[in-house]
Amino acid sequence: MEQDQDDLPVMRIRARPGAYACGTETIEQILRAALNVLVEEGSNAFTLRRIAAECGMKVGNLSYYFPHKENLVEELLEAILNGYSDMADEELRDASDDPEERLMCGIAFTLDDIRSKLTTNLFPELWALANHNEKVDRLVQDFYARAQERIALSVRAVNDTLTEEECRTVALFISATIEGTTIFAGHAKPWEPKMPEIKALAIQSLMHLVKTLRSDDLRAFRRSPARLAA
């Protein structure tokens, strides 16, 4: 089944020098075909031959732009993850100036996005690829680092009693908590119908954590991880 093009984020494709510069449309066609194969058929089907067939090209023509599969993987991930980052940045630009509203908006946006077929199918495939490819792992980790930095800035705006490093720790926890819902309540997953309640619980509990957490709590957790905050 072909992925609805309206569901695909805008790819930010890096400029290529020389002869490649005139092939931007072809490159985007190849990258979108590659994304469709990855989302619909998984990493096992992710071959140059299958991707060439998906976009109606001969393998030799595709190889002109991407001589090796690794080249295609790297550029696809860079384009798609940058697209996701741009989409998140745009969502926050349109959000309220109130720090609490902005953080709630960011949490809600991510959970809503997880319910899309693209995100539910794509990111587990990226995680699998990252386990076996250092370049993919670096790109995925850089993507999450940027996402967590946005969250950390929002956390600091809500609770300025925390240090920058503590805000990054809280941001990591929020990111991990949200991303974990993908395999349980993402698109077509068994508990997807529960996502409205999960979303409400996530916003309420995470916002309470951000507003009430103190540096002393984090220091106590480091000394005794089993300690519960009062």
Sequence and secondary structure as in RCSB ss.txt:
>XXXX:A:sequence
MEQDQDDLPVMRIRARPGAYACGTETIEQILRAALNVLVEEGSNAFTLRRIAAECGMKVGNLSYYFPHKENLVEE
LLEAILNGYSDMADEELRDASDDPEERLMCGIAFTLDDIRSKLTTNLFPELWALANHNEKVDRLVQDFYARAQER
IALSVRAVNDTLTEEECRTVALFISATIEGTTIFAGHAKPWEPKMPEIKALAIQSLMHLVKTLRSDDLRAFRRSP
ARLAA
>XXXX:A:secstr
    GGGS         GGGGGGHHHHHHHHHHHHHHHHHH GGG  HHHHHHHTT  HHHHHHH SSHHHHHHH
HHHHHHHHHHHHHHHHHHTS SSHHHHHHHHHHHHHHHHTSHHHHHHHHHHHHHHTT HHHHHHHHHHHHHHHHH
HHHHHHHH TTS HHHHHHHHHHHHHHHHTTHHHHSTT TTGGGHHHHHHHHHHHHHHHHHH  HHHHHHHHH T
T    
